[in-house]
Amino acid sequence: MEDSLAFYAFPDLDARKISSTNMLERLNKEIRRRTSVVGIFPNPDSYLRLVTTYLMEYAEDWSASRAYLSPQALQAPS
């Protein structure tokens, strides 16, 4: 229980943003969308390659200036 409320220790963050699963749900939806376009994968490695490529692209976008949470805000709370 204590770990699930740890985000309240970050004073500069909006608690609604971090307590929500919207980001994770959006990520899963996008992975499902991209994999359904392919349909049938020849082997598990090709599926993993597609998902990994998307996650790398997503991580680059997230770390850019238009990030959902800035890196400075994610520093250890004071």
PyMOL Python script that loads the backbone (N, CA, C, O; Angstrom):
from pymol import cmd

cmd.read_pdbstr("""\
ATOM      1  N   MET A   1       0.824  -1.190   0.000  1.00  0.00           N
ATOM      2  CA  MET A   1       0.000   0.000   0.000  1.00  0.00           C
ATOM      3  C   MET A   1       0.869   1.255   0.000  1.00  0.00           C
ATOM      4  O   MET A   1       0.558   2.235  -0.676  1.00  0.00           O
ATOM      5  N   GLU A   2       1.946   1.216   0.753  1.00  0.00           N
ATOM      6  CA  GLU A   2       2.818   2.383   0.855  1.00  0.00           C
ATOM      7  C   GLU A   2       3.416   2.755  -0.500  1.00  0.00           C
ATOM      8  O   GLU A   2       3.486   3.936  -0.839  1.00  0.00           O
ATOM      9  N   ASP A   3       3.850   1.757  -1.281  1.00  0.00           N
ATOM     10  CA  ASP A   3       4.443   2.030  -2.584  1.00  0.00           C
ATOM     11  C   ASP A   3       3.427   2.585  -3.573  1.00  0.00           C
ATOM     12  O   ASP A   3       3.778   3.385  -4.441  1.00  0.00           O
ATOM     13  N   SER A   4       2.196   2.176  -3.451  1.00  0.00           N
ATOM     14  CA  SER A   4       1.195   2.641  -4.406  1.00  0.00           C
ATOM     15  C   SER A   4       0.863   4.125  -4.237  1.00  0.00           C
ATOM     16  O   SER A   4       0.286   4.730  -5.140  1.00  0.00           O
ATOM     17  N   LEU A   5       1.210   4.709  -3.119  1.00  0.00           N
ATOM     18  CA  LEU A   5       0.946   6.131  -2.882  1.00  0.00           C
ATOM     19  C   LEU A   5       2.215   6.981  -2.946  1.00  0.00           C
ATOM     20  O   LEU A   5       2.194   8.155  -2.579  1.00  0.00           O
ATOM     21  N   ALA A   6       3.308   6.397  -3.405  1.00  0.00           N
ATOM     22  CA  ALA A   6       4.594   7.094  -3.425  1.00  0.00           C
ATOM     23  C   ALA A   6       4.583   8.330  -4.321  1.00  0.00           C
ATOM     24  O   ALA A   6       5.364   9.254  -4.092  1.00  0.00           O
ATOM     25  N   PHE A   7       3.723   8.370  -5.329  1.00  0.00           N
ATOM     26  CA  PHE A   7       3.718   9.518  -6.234  1.00  0.00           C
ATOM     27  C   PHE A   7       3.298  10.807  -5.545  1.00  0.00           C
ATOM     28  O   PHE A   7       3.572  11.891  -6.060  1.00  0.00           O
ATOM     29  N   TYR A   8       2.645  10.718  -4.402  1.00  0.00           N
ATOM     30  CA  TYR A   8       2.274  11.933  -3.675  1.00  0.00           C
ATOM     31  C   TYR A   8       3.491  12.644  -3.081  1.00  0.00           C
ATOM     32  O   TYR A   8       3.380  13.797  -2.664  1.00  0.00           O
ATOM     33  N   ALA A   9       4.646  11.980  -3.034  1.00  0.00           N
ATOM     34  CA  ALA A   9       5.866  12.588  -2.501  1.00  0.00           C
ATOM     35  C   ALA A   9       6.471  13.598  -3.475  1.00  0.00           C
ATOM     36  O   ALA A   9       7.325  14.392  -3.079  1.00  0.00           O
ATOM     37  N   PHE A  10       6.049  13.584  -4.732  1.00  0.00           N
ATOM     38  CA  PHE A  10       6.557  14.511  -5.735  1.00  0.00           C
ATOM     39  C   PHE A  10       5.664  15.751  -5.756  1.00  0.00           C
ATOM     40  O   PHE A  10       4.554  15.689  -6.283  1.00  0.00           O
ATOM     41  N   PRO A  11       6.117  16.867  -5.202  1.00  0.00           N
ATOM     42  CA  PRO A  11       5.255  18.046  -5.071  1.00  0.00           C
ATOM     43  C   PRO A  11       4.932  18.740  -6.388  1.00  0.00           C
ATOM     44  O   PRO A  11       3.867  19.345  -6.512  1.00  0.00           O
ATOM     45  N   ASP A  12       5.828  18.670  -7.380  1.00  0.00           N
ATOM     46  CA  ASP A  12       5.626  19.423  -8.616  1.00  0.00           C
ATOM     47  C   ASP A  12       4.760  18.697  -9.641  1.00  0.00           C
ATOM     48  O   ASP A  12       4.463  19.252 -10.699  1.00  0.00           O
ATOM     49  N   LEU A  13       4.356  17.477  -9.347  1.00  0.00           N
ATOM     50  CA  LEU A  13       3.609  16.698 -10.320  1.00  0.00           C
ATOM     51  C   LEU A  13       2.116  16.729 -10.028  1.00  0.00           C
ATOM     52  O   LEU A  13       1.686  16.827  -8.878  1.00  0.00           O
ATOM     53  N   ASP A  14       1.367  16.647 -11.067  1.00  0.00           N
ATOM     54  CA  ASP A  14      -0.078  16.538 -10.932  1.00  0.00           C
ATOM     55  C   ASP A  14      -0.396  15.074 -10.630  1.00  0.00           C
ATOM     56  O   ASP A  14      -0.153  14.207 -11.470  1.00  0.00           O
ATOM     57  N   ALA A  15      -0.920  14.794  -9.479  1.00  0.00           N
ATOM     58  CA  ALA A  15      -1.167  13.408  -9.045  1.00  0.00           C
ATOM     59  C   ALA A  15      -2.101  12.676 -10.001  1.00  0.00           C
ATOM     60  O   ALA A  15      -2.007  11.457 -10.142  1.00  0.00           O
ATOM     61  N   ARG A  16      -2.994  13.397 -10.654  1.00  0.00           N
ATOM     62  CA  ARG A  16      -3.913  12.741 -11.591  1.00  0.00           C
ATOM     63  C   ARG A  16      -3.167  12.158 -12.780  1.00  0.00           C
ATOM     64  O   ARG A  16      -3.573  11.129 -13.319  1.00  0.00           O
ATOM     65  N   LYS A  17      -2.081  12.803 -13.195  1.00  0.00           N
ATOM     66  CA  LYS A  17      -1.327  12.307 -14.343  1.00  0.00           C
ATOM     67  C   LYS A  17      -0.623  10.998 -14.033  1.00  0.00           C
ATOM     68  O   LYS A  17      -0.605  10.093 -14.867  1.00  0.00           O
ATOM     69  N   ILE A  18      -0.048  10.888 -12.858  1.00  0.00           N
ATOM     70  CA  ILE A  18       0.710   9.674 -12.561  1.00  0.00           C
ATOM     71  C   ILE A  18      -0.146   8.560 -12.000  1.00  0.00           C
ATOM     72  O   ILE A  18       0.209   7.390 -12.140  1.00  0.00           O
ATOM     73  N   SER A  19      -1.241   8.877 -11.381  1.00  0.00           N
ATOM     74  CA  SER A  19      -2.071   7.814 -10.821  1.00  0.00           C
ATOM     75  C   SER A  19      -2.970   7.187 -11.884  1.00  0.00           C
ATOM     76  O   SER A  19      -3.582   6.146 -11.645  1.00  0.00           O
ATOM     77  N   SER A  20      -3.047   7.802 -13.028  1.00  0.00           N
ATOM     78  CA  SER A  20      -3.884   7.300 -14.111  1.00  0.00           C
ATOM     79  C   SER A  20      -3.135   6.264 -14.939  1.00  0.00           C
ATOM     80  O   SER A  20      -1.908   6.308 -15.033  1.00  0.00           O
ATOM     81  N   THR A  21      -3.865   5.341 -15.534  1.00  0.00           N
ATOM     82  CA  THR A  21      -3.257   4.341 -16.406  1.00  0.00           C
ATOM     83  C   THR A  21      -3.467   4.692 -17.873  1.00  0.00           C
ATOM     84  O   THR A  21      -3.257   3.851 -18.748  1.00  0.00           O
ATOM     85  N   ASN A  22      -3.878   5.920 -18.148  1.00  0.00           N
ATOM     86  CA  ASN A  22      -4.172   6.311 -19.522  1.00  0.00           C
ATOM     87  C   ASN A  22      -2.972   6.153 -20.448  1.00  0.00           C
ATOM     88  O   ASN A  22      -3.129   5.714 -21.588  1.00  0.00           O
ATOM     89  N   MET A  23      -1.789   6.498 -19.984  1.00  0.00           N
ATOM     90  CA  MET A  23      -0.601   6.359 -20.834  1.00  0.00           C
ATOM     91  C   MET A  23      -0.365   4.903 -21.195  1.00  0.00           C
ATOM     92  O   MET A  23      -0.084   4.583 -22.350  1.00  0.00           O
ATOM     93  N   LEU A  24      -0.477   4.028 -20.219  1.00  0.00           N
ATOM     94  CA  LEU A  24      -0.258   2.603 -20.450  1.00  0.00           C
ATOM     95  C   LEU A  24      -1.336   2.020 -21.362  1.00  0.00           C
ATOM     96  O   LEU A  24      -1.038   1.210 -22.240  1.00  0.00           O
ATOM     97  N   GLU A  25      -2.563   2.424 -21.157  1.00  0.00           N
ATOM     98  CA  GLU A  25      -3.650   1.951 -22.009  1.00  0.00           C
ATOM     99  C   GLU A  25      -3.448   2.417 -23.445  1.00  0.00           C
ATOM    100  O   GLU A  25      -3.685   1.653 -24.381  1.00  0.00           O
ATOM    101  N   ARG A  26      -3.020   3.642 -23.628  1.00  0.00           N
ATOM    102  CA  ARG A  26      -2.769   4.167 -24.974  1.00  0.00           C
ATOM    103  C   ARG A  26      -1.633   3.406 -25.644  1.00  0.00           C
ATOM    104  O   ARG A  26      -1.707   3.092 -26.832  1.00  0.00           O
ATOM    105  N   LEU A  27      -0.590   3.110 -24.892  1.00  0.00           N
ATOM    106  CA  LEU A  27       0.545   2.358 -25.422  1.00  0.00           C
ATOM    107  C   LEU A  27       0.108   0.962 -25.859  1.00  0.00           C
ATOM    108  O   LEU A  27       0.466   0.518 -26.950  1.00  0.00           O
ATOM    109  N   ASN A  28      -0.653   0.273 -25.031  1.00  0.00           N
ATOM    110  CA  ASN A  28      -1.142  -1.065 -25.381  1.00  0.00           C
ATOM    111  C   ASN A  28      -2.059  -1.028 -26.595  1.00  0.00           C
ATOM    112  O   ASN A  28      -2.002  -1.921 -27.440  1.00  0.00           O
ATOM    113  N   LYS A  29      -2.895  -0.015 -26.690  1.00  0.00           N
ATOM    114  CA  LYS A  29      -3.800   0.118 -27.831  1.00  0.00           C
ATOM    115  C   LYS A  29      -3.009   0.307 -29.121  1.00  0.00           C
ATOM    116  O   LYS A  29      -3.347  -0.279 -30.150  1.00  0.00           O
ATOM    117  N   GLU A  30      -1.965   1.117 -29.070  1.00  0.00           N
ATOM    118  CA  GLU A  30      -1.145   1.357 -30.257  1.00  0.00           C
ATOM    119  C   GLU A  30      -0.402   0.093 -30.671  1.00  0.00           C
ATOM    120  O   GLU A  30      -0.278  -0.180 -31.865  1.00  0.00           O
ATOM    121  N   ILE A  31       0.091  -0.677 -29.718  1.00  0.00           N
ATOM    122  CA  ILE A  31       0.772  -1.938 -30.046  1.00  0.00           C
ATOM    123  C   ILE A  31      -0.213  -2.903 -30.699  1.00  0.00           C
ATOM    124  O   ILE A  31       0.123  -3.546 -31.693  1.00  0.00           O
ATOM    125  N   ARG A  32      -1.420  -3.012 -30.154  1.00  0.00           N
ATOM    126  CA  ARG A  32      -2.439  -3.883 -30.758  1.00  0.00           C
ATOM    127  C   ARG A  32      -2.777  -3.423 -32.173  1.00  0.00           C
ATOM    128  O   ARG A  32      -2.946  -4.243 -33.076  1.00  0.00           O
ATOM    129  N   ARG A  33      -2.875  -2.112 -32.360  1.00  0.00           N
ATOM    130  CA  ARG A  33      -3.198  -1.585 -33.692  1.00  0.00           C
ATOM    131  C   ARG A  33      -2.114  -1.938 -34.699  1.00  0.00           C
ATOM    132  O   ARG A  33      -2.410  -2.367 -35.814  1.00  0.00           O
ATOM    133  N   ARG A  34      -0.867  -1.758 -34.307  1.00  0.00           N
ATOM    134  CA  ARG A  34       0.237  -2.033 -35.226  1.00  0.00           C
ATOM    135  C   ARG A  34       0.397  -3.519 -35.519  1.00  0.00           C
ATOM    136  O   ARG A  34       0.741  -3.898 -36.639  1.00  0.00           O
ATOM    137  N   THR A  35       0.151  -4.359 -34.526  1.00  0.00           N
ATOM    138  CA  THR A  35       0.292  -5.798 -34.765  1.00  0.00           C
ATOM    139  C   THR A  35      -0.888  -6.356 -35.558  1.00  0.00           C
ATOM    140  O   THR A  35      -0.725  -7.336 -36.284  1.00  0.00           O
ATOM    141  N   SER A  36      -2.062  -5.759 -35.436  1.00  0.00           N
ATOM    142  CA  SER A  36      -3.210  -6.261 -36.199  1.00  0.00           C
ATOM    143  C   SER A  36      -3.068  -5.953 -37.685  1.00  0.00           C
ATOM    144  O   SER A  36      -3.645  -6.656 -38.515  1.00  0.00           O
ATOM    145  N   VAL A  37      -2.316  -4.924 -38.033  1.00  0.00           N
ATOM    146  CA  VAL A  37      -2.071  -4.601 -39.438  1.00  0.00           C
ATOM    147  C   VAL A  37      -1.303  -5.737 -40.102  1.00  0.00           C
ATOM    148  O   VAL A  37      -1.578  -6.092 -41.249  1.00  0.00           O
ATOM    149  N   VAL A  38      -0.340  -6.306 -39.378  1.00  0.00           N
ATOM    150  CA  VAL A  38       0.466  -7.398 -39.922  1.00  0.00           C
ATOM    151  C   VAL A  38      -0.369  -8.672 -40.005  1.00  0.00           C
ATOM    152  O   VAL A  38      -0.269  -9.418 -40.979  1.00  0.00           O
ATOM    153  N   GLY A  39      -1.175  -8.917 -39.007  1.00  0.00           N
ATOM    154  CA  GLY A  39      -2.016 -10.116 -39.010  1.00  0.00           C
ATOM    155  C   GLY A  39      -1.294 -11.309 -38.426  1.00  0.00           C
ATOM    156  O   GLY A  39      -1.343 -11.536 -37.217  1.00  0.00           O
ATOM    157  N   ILE A  40      -0.624 -12.073 -39.270  1.00  0.00           N
ATOM    158  CA  ILE A  40       0.083 -13.281 -38.824  1.00  0.00           C
ATOM    159  C   ILE A  40       1.580 -13.038 -38.940  1.00  0.00           C
ATOM    160  O   ILE A  40       2.083 -12.667 -40.001  1.00  0.00           O
ATOM    161  N   PHE A  41       2.279 -13.251 -37.840  1.00  0.00           N
ATOM    162  CA  PHE A  41       3.731 -13.094 -37.828  1.00  0.00           C
ATOM    163  C   PHE A  41       4.383 -14.435 -38.145  1.00  0.00           C
ATOM    164  O   PHE A  41       3.909 -15.472 -37.681  1.00  0.00           O
ATOM    165  N   PRO A  42       5.465 -14.434 -38.933  1.00  0.00           N
ATOM    166  CA  PRO A  42       6.126 -15.700 -39.280  1.00  0.00           C
ATOM    167  C   PRO A  42       6.773 -16.394 -38.075  1.00  0.00           C
ATOM    168  O   PRO A  42       6.881 -17.620 -38.048  1.00  0.00           O
ATOM    169  N   ASN A  43       7.198 -15.618 -37.092  1.00  0.00           N
ATOM    170  CA  ASN A  43       7.801 -16.206 -35.889  1.00  0.00           C
ATOM    171  C   ASN A  43       7.728 -15.187 -34.753  1.00  0.00           C
ATOM    172  O   ASN A  43       7.473 -14.007 -34.993  1.00  0.00           O
ATOM    173  N   PRO A  44       7.951 -15.638 -33.520  1.00  0.00           N
ATOM    174  CA  PRO A  44       7.875 -14.713 -32.373  1.00  0.00           C
ATOM    175  C   PRO A  44       8.887 -13.569 -32.439  1.00  0.00           C
ATOM    176  O   PRO A  44       8.626 -12.476 -31.937  1.00  0.00           O
ATOM    177  N   ASP A  45      10.037 -13.823 -33.057  1.00  0.00           N
ATOM    178  CA  ASP A  45      11.055 -12.771 -33.151  1.00  0.00           C
ATOM    179  C   ASP A  45      10.576 -11.581 -33.985  1.00  0.00           C
ATOM    180  O   ASP A  45      10.896 -10.435 -33.671  1.00  0.00           O
ATOM    181  N   SER A  46       9.824 -11.845 -35.029  1.00  0.00           N
ATOM    182  CA  SER A  46       9.332 -10.737 -35.855  1.00  0.00           C
ATOM    183  C   SER A  46       8.321  -9.888 -35.082  1.00  0.00           C
ATOM    184  O   SER A  46       8.295  -8.667 -35.231  1.00  0.00           O
ATOM    185  N   TYR A  47       7.501 -10.521 -34.269  1.00  0.00           N
ATOM    186  CA  TYR A  47       6.563  -9.782 -33.415  1.00  0.00           C
ATOM    187  C   TYR A  47       7.330  -8.926 -32.415  1.00  0.00           C
ATOM    188  O   TYR A  47       7.029  -7.748 -32.226  1.00  0.00           O
ATOM    189  N   LEU A  48       8.315  -9.533 -31.785  1.00  0.00           N
ATOM    190  CA  LEU A  48       9.122  -8.818 -30.798  1.00  0.00           C
ATOM    191  C   LEU A  48       9.854  -7.644 -31.439  1.00  0.00           C
ATOM    192  O   LEU A  48       9.962  -6.577 -30.834  1.00  0.00           O
ATOM    193  N   ARG A  49      10.354  -7.832 -32.652  1.00  0.00           N
ATOM    194  CA  ARG A  49      11.058  -6.763 -33.357  1.00  0.00           C
ATOM    195  C   ARG A  49      10.125  -5.582 -33.634  1.00  0.00           C
ATOM    196  O   ARG A  49      10.514  -4.428 -33.451  1.00  0.00           O
ATOM    197  N   LEU A  50       8.909  -5.863 -34.070  1.00  0.00           N
ATOM    198  CA  LEU A  50       7.948  -4.797 -34.351  1.00  0.00           C
ATOM    199  C   LEU A  50       7.595  -4.023 -33.081  1.00  0.00           C
ATOM    200  O   LEU A  50       7.592  -2.792 -33.082  1.00  0.00           O
ATOM    201  N   VAL A  51       7.303  -4.735 -32.015  1.00  0.00           N
ATOM    202  CA  VAL A  51       6.928  -4.081 -30.762  1.00  0.00           C
ATOM    203  C   VAL A  51       8.106  -3.301 -30.191  1.00  0.00           C
ATOM    204  O   VAL A  51       7.931  -2.181 -29.711  1.00  0.00           O
ATOM    205  N   THR A  52       9.300  -3.879 -30.238  1.00  0.00           N
ATOM    206  CA  THR A  52      10.491  -3.202 -29.720  1.00  0.00           C
ATOM    207  C   THR A  52      10.775  -1.922 -30.500  1.00  0.00           C
ATOM    208  O   THR A  52      11.111  -0.894 -29.913  1.00  0.00           O
ATOM    209  N   THR A  53      10.642  -1.986 -31.812  1.00  0.00           N
ATOM    210  CA  THR A  53      10.861  -0.800 -32.640  1.00  0.00           C
ATOM    211  C   THR A  53       9.880   0.306 -32.270  1.00  0.00           C
ATOM    212  O   THR A  53      10.259   1.472 -32.159  1.00  0.00           O
ATOM    213  N   TYR A  54       8.622  -0.067 -32.081  1.00  0.00           N
ATOM    214  CA  TYR A  54       7.641   0.946 -31.689  1.00  0.00           C
ATOM    215  C   TYR A  54       7.966   1.525 -30.316  1.00  0.00           C
ATOM    216  O   TYR A  54       7.880   2.737 -30.122  1.00  0.00           O
ATOM    217  N   LEU A  55       8.337   0.679 -29.366  1.00  0.00           N
ATOM    218  CA  LEU A  55       8.643   1.167 -28.020  1.00  0.00           C
ATOM    219  C   LEU A  55       9.857   2.091 -28.020  1.00  0.00           C
ATOM    220  O   LEU A  55       9.900   3.057 -27.258  1.00  0.00           O
ATOM    221  N   MET A  56      10.843   1.800 -28.869  1.00  0.00           N
ATOM    222  CA  MET A  56      12.003   2.688 -28.975  1.00  0.00           C
ATOM    223  C   MET A  56      11.576   4.045 -29.541  1.00  0.00           C
ATOM    224  O   MET A  56      12.019   5.091 -29.065  1.00  0.00           O
ATOM    225  N   GLU A  57      10.726   4.019 -30.543  1.00  0.00           N
ATOM    226  CA  GLU A  57      10.212   5.262 -31.133  1.00  0.00           C
ATOM    227  C   GLU A  57       9.399   6.049 -30.102  1.00  0.00           C
ATOM    228  O   GLU A  57       9.520   7.270 -30.004  1.00  0.00           O
ATOM    229  N   TYR A  58       8.585   5.348 -29.351  1.00  0.00           N
ATOM    230  CA  TYR A  58       7.764   5.975 -28.314  1.00  0.00           C
ATOM    231  C   TYR A  58       8.638   6.596 -27.230  1.00  0.00           C
ATOM    232  O   TYR A  58       8.345   7.694 -26.755  1.00  0.00           O
ATOM    233  N   ALA A  59       9.699   5.912 -26.837  1.00  0.00           N
ATOM    234  CA  ALA A  59      10.607   6.419 -25.803  1.00  0.00           C
ATOM    235  C   ALA A  59      11.309   7.691 -26.272  1.00  0.00           C
ATOM    236  O   ALA A  59      11.512   8.617 -25.486  1.00  0.00           O
ATOM    237  N   GLU A  60      11.680   7.738 -27.551  1.00  0.00           N
ATOM    238  CA  GLU A  60      12.315   8.943 -28.083  1.00  0.00           C
ATOM    239  C   GLU A  60      11.346  10.124 -28.051  1.00  0.00           C
ATOM    240  O   GLU A  60      11.725  11.235 -27.679  1.00  0.00           O
ATOM    241  N   ASP A  61      10.114   9.883 -28.435  1.00  0.00           N
ATOM    242  CA  ASP A  61       9.111  10.956 -28.403  1.00  0.00           C
ATOM    243  C   ASP A  61       8.847  11.416 -26.981  1.00  0.00           C
ATOM    244  O   ASP A  61       8.701  12.610 -26.722  1.00  0.00           O
ATOM    245  N   TRP A  62       8.787  10.465 -26.062  1.00  0.00           N
ATOM    246  CA  TRP A  62       8.482  10.776 -24.667  1.00  0.00           C
ATOM    247  C   TRP A  62       9.592  11.598 -24.028  1.00  0.00           C
ATOM    248  O   TRP A  62       9.326  12.467 -23.197  1.00  0.00           O
ATOM    249  N   SER A  63      10.839  11.326 -24.414  1.00  0.00           N
ATOM    250  CA  SER A  63      11.959  12.045 -23.807  1.00  0.00           C
ATOM    251  C   SER A  63      12.193  13.413 -24.448  1.00  0.00           C
ATOM    252  O   SER A  63      13.044  14.175 -23.991  1.00  0.00           O
ATOM    253  N   ALA A  64      11.450  13.721 -25.493  1.00  0.00           N
ATOM    254  CA  ALA A  64      11.577  15.022 -26.151  1.00  0.00           C
ATOM    255  C   ALA A  64      10.953  16.111 -25.284  1.00  0.00           C
ATOM    256  O   ALA A  64      10.425  15.840 -24.206  1.00  0.00           O
ATOM    257  N   SER A  65      11.023  17.315 -25.763  1.00  0.00           N
ATOM    258  CA  SER A  65      10.539  18.453 -24.973  1.00  0.00           C
ATOM    259  C   SER A  65       9.033  18.418 -24.724  1.00  0.00           C
ATOM    260  O   SER A  65       8.558  19.022 -23.762  1.00  0.00           O
ATOM    261  N   ARG A  66       8.286  17.732 -25.557  1.00  0.00           N
ATOM    262  CA  ARG A  66       6.840  17.679 -25.357  1.00  0.00           C
ATOM    263  C   ARG A  66       6.425  16.492 -24.491  1.00  0.00           C
ATOM    264  O   ARG A  66       5.321  15.967 -24.633  1.00  0.00           O
ATOM    265  N   ALA A  67       7.299  16.083 -23.612  1.00  0.00           N
ATOM    266  CA  ALA A  67       7.061  14.917 -22.760  1.00  0.00           C
ATOM    267  C   ALA A  67       5.890  15.140 -21.815  1.00  0.00           C
ATOM    268  O   ALA A  67       5.587  16.264 -21.415  1.00  0.00           O
ATOM    269  N   TYR A  68       5.257  14.054 -21.479  1.00  0.00           N
ATOM    270  CA  TYR A  68       4.116  14.067 -20.561  1.00  0.00           C
ATOM    271  C   TYR A  68       4.550  14.540 -19.179  1.00  0.00           C
ATOM    272  O   TYR A  68       3.865  15.344 -18.548  1.00  0.00           O
ATOM    273  N   LEU A  69       5.691  14.038 -18.712  1.00  0.00           N
ATOM    274  CA  LEU A  69       6.291  14.470 -17.445  1.00  0.00           C
ATOM    275  C   LEU A  69       7.740  14.827 -17.736  1.00  0.00           C
ATOM    276  O   LEU A  69       8.460  14.028 -18.336  1.00  0.00           O
ATOM    277  N   SER A  70       8.171  15.983 -17.332  1.00  0.00           N
ATOM    278  CA  SER A  70       9.539  16.407 -17.624  1.00  0.00           C
ATOM    279  C   SER A  70      10.544  15.639 -16.765  1.00  0.00           C
ATOM    280  O   SER A  70      10.217  15.234 -15.650  1.00  0.00           O
ATOM    281  N   PRO A  71      11.766  15.434 -17.273  1.00  0.00           N
ATOM    282  CA  PRO A  71      12.792  14.737 -16.485  1.00  0.00           C
ATOM    283  C   PRO A  71      13.104  15.448 -15.166  1.00  0.00           C
ATOM    284  O   PRO A  71      13.404  14.794 -14.168  1.00  0.00           O
ATOM    285  N   GLN A  72      13.035  16.777 -15.155  1.00  0.00           N
ATOM    286  CA  GLN A  72      13.303  17.516 -13.922  1.00  0.00           C
ATOM    287  C   GLN A  72      12.241  17.209 -12.861  1.00  0.00           C
ATOM    288  O   GLN A  72      12.553  17.132 -11.673  1.00  0.00           O
ATOM    289  N   ALA A  73      11.019  17.038 -13.283  1.00  0.00           N
ATOM    290  CA  ALA A  73       9.941  16.750 -12.332  1.00  0.00           C
ATOM    291  C   ALA A  73      10.050  15.347 -11.751  1.00  0.00           C
ATOM    292  O   ALA A  73       9.507  15.069 -10.682  1.00  0.00           O
ATOM    293  N   LEU A  74      10.753  14.461 -12.457  1.00  0.00           N
ATOM    294  CA  LEU A  74      10.875  13.079 -11.995  1.00  0.00           C
ATOM    295  C   LEU A  74      12.069  12.847 -11.080  1.00  0.00           C
ATOM    296  O   LEU A  74      12.277  11.730 -10.607  1.00  0.00           O
ATOM    297  N   GLN A  75      12.851  13.881 -10.826  1.00  0.00           N
ATOM    298  CA  GLN A  75      13.969  13.742  -9.898  1.00  0.00           C
ATOM    299  C   GLN A  75      13.432  13.402  -8.519  1.00  0.00           C
ATOM    300  O   GLN A  75      12.269  13.664  -8.214  1.00  0.00           O
ATOM    301  N   ALA A  76      14.281  12.821  -7.691  1.00  0.00           N
ATOM    302  CA  ALA A  76      13.867  12.420  -6.337  1.00  0.00           C
ATOM    303  C   ALA A  76      13.253  13.605  -5.597  1.00  0.00           C
ATOM    304  O   ALA A  76      13.773  14.719  -5.666  1.00  0.00           O
ATOM    305  N   PRO A  77      12.162  13.369  -4.898  1.00  0.00           N
ATOM    306  CA  PRO A  77      11.522  14.483  -4.179  1.00  0.00           C
ATOM    307  C   PRO A  77      12.418  15.003  -3.065  1.00  0.00           C
ATOM    308  O   PRO A  77      13.176  14.251  -2.453  1.00  0.00           O
ATOM    309  N   SER A  78      12.318  16.280  -2.820  1.00  0.00           N
ATOM    310  CA  SER A  78      13.162  16.883  -1.778  1.00  0.00           C
ATOM    311  C   SER A  78      12.462  16.928  -0.447  1.00  0.00           C
ATOM    312  O   SER A  78      13.032  17.404   0.535  1.00  0.00           O
TER     313      SER A  78
END
""", "prot")
cmd.dss("prot")
cmd.show_as("cartoon", "prot")
cmd.util.cbc("prot")
cmd.orient("prot")
